[in-house]
């Protein structure tokens, strides 16, 4: 009922897309001739994009979804989360929309999701947008997070500490509460499984992507890797948003939306 009320409020239409028998919670808003898919990050959900959907939908059709195990989308029967599963969930939403080629925007873990999508379904990708996203592992910025620390007696405490480390001076108290409530609501199994999926060595292939890519990163982000990006994403346009933290789109929505809209307007698809 809550999803229906939100959909009515924003003019969204709800989706019946499924992947492996799992119904995907997703929504479409706007009726523009071009389609943008917004993909959230680790232990997040589609409400991550609350400051983008109303703005983007004035010119574009905007698709949002909860990835398997996240938000209102169920988990697979075997409990295993993977980048392939996430990418196939995105494809199910795209296919239902009947959009041919799309721009995919991925925040944090959503960046390797959209990269995996581009590997599996290159014919449907017009461009990618990385939002303070993971592009490689072992970039000298310190060890990857340990999934085992996200479970057990100290799991929630460790998750909260990790999440608070994503905030900046620009993250308002209201947004801190929003982000904490959203991310800590995810099941422990999702926190562990999605982190394992993100750092699965099998998905870090070192391949080159030649489509246009926009990178919108946090101020002095610890997730970028300039040398890797230059070699593997030759058409990358990179920006850091001053004063922003990991949730760039919530910390600095006006700057973020301007960068994204400018990029989208330059894409012919």
C-alpha positions, 0 to 999 in steps of 0.5 A: 500500500505504501509503494502504491501511495508513493507511486501515485504521488510521484506519477510512477507506474509500478512494475511486475518484472521478475528475475528467477521468480523474484518479483522486483520492486521497481517503478517508472516515472516520466514519459520522455523519449529517452530512458535512464535507469537508476541503480542503488548501492549496498544495502540501499534501495530506490529511495536513494534517488529521491532528489533525482527522480522528480527532476529527471522525469521532467525530460526522461523516463526514469526507472528505479528498482530495489535489487534482489535482497534489498528494499521490497525485492525478495532474495533468491531461494538459495540466498546467494547474491551476485553481480550477475543476478543484480544485472539480470534484475536490471535487465528484467526492468529494462525489458518490461519498459520496452526501452531499447537503449538506456543510460544506467546510473550506478551509485557505490555498489551500483557501479559494478552492477551497471558495469556487469550489465554492460558486459552482459547486455552491451546492445542496450547500453547508451552510456554509464554514470558512476556515482562515487562507485567502486571501479577496481579493487586493490587500488592502494587505498586500503583493504576492501571491507570484510564481509564477516564483520557485517554479521554476528554480535558486532555486525550492526554496530560495524555496519553503522560505523561504516555508514557514518564514515560515508557522511560529510559536513554536507550530509544534513541530520535528516539525510543522515537519518534517512541513510542510516534507517535505509541501510540498517533495515537491510537484512544481515544476509544482504549486508554480507551477501551483497558485499561478497558479490561486490568484491568477488574476484570473478567480476574484476576482469580489467576489461575496457569499456568504450561507451561514454561514461560520466563519473560523479564522485565525492570530494577527495573520494577514496573510491576513484582510481585515476590511472585505472579509469584512464586505461579502462574507461577512455571516454570517462568524463570525471567530476568531484563535487566539492564538500560532498560525501559518498551520497553525492546525490543527497549531499549536493543534489543541485550540483549533482543534477546539473552534471547529470542532466548536462551529460544526458543531454549530450547523449544521442540514443 
